């Protein structure tokens, strides 16, 4: 009997030794699957739909009632588009809980938003073309070496003397669409400039290049350079670049020395929740989905390796924090404190690195590229003032 405890300890040791290879194999499998999944999203993510939810709408006078959910409970402004045969669009103000419903006031309305309609509701507010805002525009294309990129051109309004020679080039993000930036169109119109809402290779609706892989801002910059050529050929004399999420990385990639001189001068850059460091972003995404920090780091490292192996991606070329000392143009930067897609620490670091160039707005409570929704009037005023200042030759 005295030998039993020793025998049990020996048995447990044998079991642990046998289990260790299986645990190691299981851990490696998790890392491999996570990396392959992460690489696929990084390289190919795109969708034909603007993010939102479809819900029934209740209406009483100037108030709308929506079922409570993540999108309908979001802070700030949302948009509502009833499904056909109903036609219309409404912009709704901040929400308040009313039992299991969310009550929001109608701020703007075009057409009819009837009681009982099934409707698309989104913090991106719009899901169509500039016509959804009652704005005249023209469909056009930006010619690039890999094909014609679709774009919307909104001519200058002429409301501000001296600004009609300027084009604001608006670049959407990873997996995004041009409609996501329509919220800012009224402010852009008030600046008196023209605007061109563009897309880039391998995004939804754009030509496929190579294997269809995104390059995270590197080669996509050539499509924005082509938009600058389009601007010159259509009579514009100067430009402002305006990028959202990955679009922010794209417009900052345009500023690299090898792309200069530009077809027309670029006066300034506007950035909304930009991706500035893809390595940190990939790691952040792993932690966001609940992976322990060590596992998330291993998945992120292997994801980067897979991305580079498949596409030849050089992460250094799209590291805008490393490039910050070389920037020379004035910038305005917004980033939300509740951004779970791109860590706000990246925006903090860029603003700290170049306070001489960057006007930074750290928006409390805003999710990814939803800074406008928290306070549209404030955001619009900041954007309009920035455009006015850079066109007058000012800096932050």
C-alpha positions in Angstrom: 0.0 0.0 0.0 2.9 2.3 0.7 3.9 2.2 -2.9 0.5 3.4 -4.3 1.0 7.2 -4.0 4.3 6.8 -5.9 2.6 4.7 -8.6 -0.2 7.3 -9.0 2.4 10.1 -9.4 4.2 8.1 -12.0 1.0 7.5 -13.9 0.1 11.2 -13.9 3.6 12.0 -15.2 3.2 9.6 -18.1 -0.3 11.1 -18.9 1.1 14.6 -19.0 4.0 13.6 -21.2 1.6 11.9 -23.6 -0.8 14.9 -23.5 1.8 17.5 -24.2 2.3 16.7 -27.9 -1.5 16.7 -28.4 -1.8 20.1 -26.7 1.0 21.4 -28.8 -0.6 20.1 -31.9 -4.0 21.6 -30.9 -2.4 25.0 -30.2 -0.6 25.0 -33.6 -3.9 24.1 -35.3 -5.7 27.0 -33.7 -2.9 29.3 -34.8 -3.0 28.0 -38.3 -6.7 28.2 -38.7 -6.8 31.7 -37.2 -4.0 32.9 -39.4 -5.5 31.5 -42.6 -8.9 33.1 -41.7 -7.2 36.4 -40.8 -5.2 36.5 -44.0 -8.2 35.8 -46.1 -10.1 38.7 -44.5 -7.1 41.0 -44.8 -6.5 40.3 -48.4 -10.0 40.0 -49.9 -12.6 41.5 -47.7 -15.4 43.3 -49.6 -19.1 43.4 -49.7 -21.8 44.8 -52.0 -23.9 45.9 -49.0 -23.6 48.9 -46.7 -23.7 47.6 -43.2 -27.1 48.0 -41.5 -30.1 46.0 -40.2 -33.6 45.4 -41.5 -36.3 46.1 -39.0 -40.0 47.1 -38.8 -40.6 50.8 -38.2 -43.3 52.3 -36.0 -44.1 55.9 -36.4 -46.1 58.5 -34.5 -45.9 62.0 -35.9 -42.2 63.1 -35.9 -41.0 60.1 -33.9 -39.9 56.7 -35.0 -39.8 53.5 -32.9 -37.3 50.8 -33.8 -36.7 47.4 -32.1 -33.7 47.6 -29.7 -30.5 46.2 -31.1 -26.8 47.0 -31.6 -27.4 49.2 -34.6 -30.6 50.9 -33.5 -29.1 51.6 -30.1 -25.9 53.2 -31.5 -25.1 56.6 -30.2 -25.8 59.5 -32.4 -27.5 59.8 -35.8 -28.8 56.9 -37.9 -30.4 56.7 -41.3 -33.6 54.8 -42.4 -34.5 53.7 -45.9 -37.9 51.9 -46.3 -37.9 48.9 -48.6 -39.9 49.2 -51.8 -42.6 49.8 -52.8 -42.2 52.5 -50.1 -39.8 55.2 -51.2 -38.0 57.7 -49.0 -35.2 58.3 -46.6 -35.0 59.8 -43.1 -32.2 60.9 -40.8 -33.0 60.2 -37.2 -31.5 61.8 -34.1 -30.2 60.2 -30.9 -32.1 57.3 -29.5 -33.8 56.7 -26.2 -35.0 53.4 -24.8 -38.8 53.0 -24.5 -39.2 49.5 -23.2 -38.0 47.1 -25.8 -38.0 49.8 -28.5 -35.7 52.7 -29.3 -37.4 56.1 -29.9 -35.7 58.6 -32.3 -36.9 61.9 -33.7 -37.0 62.5 -37.5 -34.4 65.2 -38.3 -34.7 65.1 -42.1 -37.0 63.3 -44.4 -37.2 62.9 -48.2 -40.2 61.0 -49.6 -42.3 59.0 -47.1 -41.3 56.9 -44.1 -44.6 55.2 -43.3 -45.7 53.5 -40.1 -45.3 49.8 -40.3 -42.7 49.8 -43.1 -39.8 47.3 -43.2 -36.7 49.5 -43.4 -32.9 49.4 -43.5 -31.4 51.2 -40.5 -27.7 52.1 -40.3 -25.2 54.3 -38.7 -23.8 54.9 -42.2 -27.1 56.8 -42.8 -27.1 56.4 -46.6 -26.9 53.3 -48.8 -27.4 54.8 -52.3 -25.9 57.5 -54.4 -25.7 61.3 -53.9 -29.3 61.4 -55.4 -30.4 60.0 -52.0 -29.6 63.4 -50.6 -31.1 65.3 -53.5 -27.7 66.2 -54.8 -27.0 66.3 -58.6 -24.0 64.2 -59.6 -22.5 62.4 -62.5 -21.2 58.8 -62.8 -17.7 58.7 -64.1 -14.6 56.5 -64.2 -11.0 57.1 -63.2 -8.7 55.4 -65.7 -5.9 53.4 -64.2 -3.4 50.9 -65.5 -5.6 48.0 -64.2 -8.9 49.3 -65.5 -11.6 52.0 -65.0 -12.5 52.7 -61.4 -16.1 53.8 -60.9 -16.6 57.2 -59.3 -19.2 59.9 -58.4 -18.4 63.5 -59.4 -20.2 66.2 -57.6 -19.4 69.6 -59.3 -18.5 72.7 -57.2 -21.4 74.7 -55.8 -19.6 78.0 -56.2 -20.7 79.0 -52.8 -17.2 80.0 -51.7 -15.2 82.3 -54.0 -11.9 80.8 -55.1 -12.8 77.2 -54.1 -14.3 76.0 -57.3 -10.9 75.0 -58.6 -10.4 72.4 -55.9 -11.5 68.8 -55.8 -11.9 66.7 -52.6 -11.1 63.1 -53.4 -13.0 60.8 -51.0 -11.6 57.3 -50.5 -13.6 54.5 -48.7 -12.1 51.8 -46.6 -11.4 48.1 -46.4 -14.6 46.2 -47.5 -16.4 49.5 -47.7 -18.4 51.4 -50.3 -18.5 55.0 -51.5 -22.0 55.5 -49.9 -20.4 55.3 -46.4 -19.1 58.9 -46.8 -22.3 60.4 -48.1 -22.9 61.7 -44.6 -20.2 64.3 -45.1 -21.3 65.4 -48.6 -23.4 68.4 -47.5 -20.4 69.8 -45.6 -18.2 69.3 -48.6 -20.7 71.1 -50.7 -20.7 74.1 -48.3 -16.9 74.4 -48.8 -17.6 75.3 -52.4 -15.3 72.6 -53.8 -16.1 69.7 -56.1 -15.8 66.2 -54.8 -15.0 62.8 -56.3 -16.1 59.7 -54.5 -13.7 57.0 -55.8 -13.0 53.3 -55.3 -9.8 51.3 -55.8 -8.7 48.0 -57.3 -10.1 44.8 -55.9 -12.8 46.6 -54.0 -16.5 45.9 -54.7 -17.5 47.2 -58.1 -13.9 47.9 -59.2 -11.6 46.0 -61.6 -9.7 43.0 -60.3 -5.9 43.3 -60.3 -3.6 40.2 -60.2 -5.0 37.6 -57.8 -7.5 40.0 -56.4 -5.6 40.7 -53.3 -5.6 44.1 -51.5 -2.2 45.6 -50.8 -3.5 47.6 -47.7 -2.8 51.0 -49.2 0.3 50.4 -51.2 -0.7 49.8 -54.8 -4.2 51.3 -54.2 -2.4 54.6 -53.9 -1.9 54.5 -57.7 -5.6 54.6 -58.2 -5.9 57.8 -56.1 -3.0 59.3 -58.1 -5.0 58.5 -61.2 -7.9 60.4 -59.6 -5.6 63.4 -59.3 -4.9 63.1 -63.1 -8.6 62.9 -63.7 -9.0 66.1 -61.7 -6.3 67.9 -63.7 -7.9 66.7 -67.0 -11.3 68.1 -65.8 -10.0 71.5 -65.0 -9.2 71.3 -61.3 -6.1 73.0 -60.1 -5.6 71.6 -56.6 -7.0 68.8 -54.3 -7.7 67.7 -50.8 -7.5 63.9 -50.0 -10.1 62.5 -47.6 -9.7 58.8 -46.5 -11.7 56.5 -44.2 -10.1 53.6 -42.4 -7.9 51.8 -45.0 -8.7 54.8 -47.3 -6.7 56.8 -44.8 -3.7 54.6 -45.3 -4.2 54.8 -49.1 -4.1 58.6 -49.1 -1.1 58.7 -46.8 0.6 56.2 -49.1 0.0 58.7 -52.0 2.3 61.2 -50.1 5.4 58.9 -50.6 8.3 60.5 -52.4 8.1 58.1 -55.4 4.6 59.4 -56.2 5.6 63.0 -56.4 5.3 65.5 -58.1 1.5 65.1 -58.2 -0.6 65.9 -61.3 -2.1 68.8 -59.3 -1.0 70.1 -55.9 -2.5 68.4 -52.8 -3.3 71.1 -50.2 -4.2 68.9 -47.2 -5.4 65.5 -46.0 -8.5 64.5 -43.9 -8.4 61.2 -42.1 -11.3 59.4 -40.4 -10.3 56.5 -38.2 -7.3 55.6 -40.4 -5.4 52.3 -40.4 -1.8 53.5 -39.6 -0.1 50.3 -38.6 -1.4 47.0 -40.1 0.7 44.8 -37.8 -0.9 46.4 -34.7 -4.3 46.2 -36.3 -4.1 42.5 -37.0 -3.0 41.8 -33.4 -5.9 44.0 -32.1 -8.4 42.0 -34.2 -7.2 38.8 -32.6 -7.7 40.2 -29.1 -11.0 41.7 -30.1 -12.4 38.2 -30.8 -11.4 37.0 -27.3 -8.1 35.3 -28.0 -5.7 35.3 -25.0 -2.9 37.8 -25.6 -0.1 35.2 -26.3 -2.3 33.2 -28.7 -3.4 36.4 -30.4 0.2 37.5 -30.9 1.1 34.1 -32.4 -2.0 34.2 -34.7 -1.1 37.8 -35.7 2.5 37.0 -36.5 1.5 34.0 -38.6 -1.2 36.0 -40.3 1.3 38.5 -41.4 3.6 35.7 -42.7 0.7 34.2 -44.7 -0.3 37.5 -46.1 3.2 38.2 -47.3 3.7 34.7 -48.6 0.5 34.9 -50.7 0.6 38.5 -51.9 4.2 39.8 -51.4 2.9 42.4 -49.0 5.6 44.6 -47.4 4.1 45.8 -44.1 6.8 48.5 -43.8 5.5 50.3 -46.9 2.1 50.8 -45.3 3.4 51.7 -41.8 2.3 55.3 -41.6 3.5 55.8 -38.1 7.0 55.1 -39.3 6.5 57.4 -42.2 5.2 60.3 -40.0 8.5 62.3 -39.9 8.3 62.7 -43.7 4.8 64.2 -43.9 4.6 67.8 -44.9 0.9 68.5 -45.5 -1.6 69.8 -43.0 -4.0 67.1 -41.8 -7.2 66.8 -39.8 -7.7 63.5 -37.9 -10.8 62.0 -36.2 -10.8 58.8 -34.2 -13.4 57.4 -31.8 -12.7 56.1 -28.4 -15.0 53.1 -28.9 -13.4 52.0 -32.2 -13.0 48.2 -32.0 -11.7 47.9 -35.6 -8.7 50.2 -35.4 -7.1 50.9 -32.0 -7.3 54.6 -31.2 -3.7 54.3 -29.9 -2.6 54.5 -33.6 -4.3 57.9 -34.0 -2.9 59.1 -30.7 0.6 58.1 -31.8 0.3 59.9 -35.1 -1.0 63.1 -33.5 1.7 63.0 -30.9 4.4 62.5 -33.6 3.3 65.5 -35.8 1.4 68.1 -33.7 2.8 70.7 -36.1 0.7 69.3 -38.9 -2.2 67.5 -37.4 -5.5 68.9 -36.0 -6.7 65.9 -33.9 -10.2 65.3 -32.7 -10.5 62.4 -30.3 -14.3 61.7 -30.3 -15.6 60.2 -27.1 -17.9 57.3 -27.5 -17.6 57.0 -31.3 -17.3 53.6 -33.1 -15.2 53.0 -36.2 -15.8 55.7 -38.8 -18.9 56.9 -36.8 -17.3 60.1 -35.4 -19.7 62.2 -37.5 -22.7 60.5 -36.0 -21.9 61.6 -32.4 -22.2 65.3 -33.3 -22.8 66.0 -37.0 -22.8 69.8 -36.7 -19.5 69.8 -34.9 -17.8 67.4 -37.3 -19.1 69.3 -40.3 -17.8 72.6 -38.9 -14.4 71.1 -38.2 -14.2 69.7 -41.8 -15.4 72.9 -43.4 -12.9 75.0 -41.4 -10.0 72.7 -42.2 -10.8 72.9 -46.0 -11.1 76.6 -45.8 -7.8 77.0 -43.9 -5.7 74.7 -46.2 -7.1 76.4 -49.3 -6.0 79.7 -47.8 -2.6 78.3 -47.2 -2.9 77.8 -43.4 -1.7 75.0 -41.1 -3.2 73.7 -37.8 
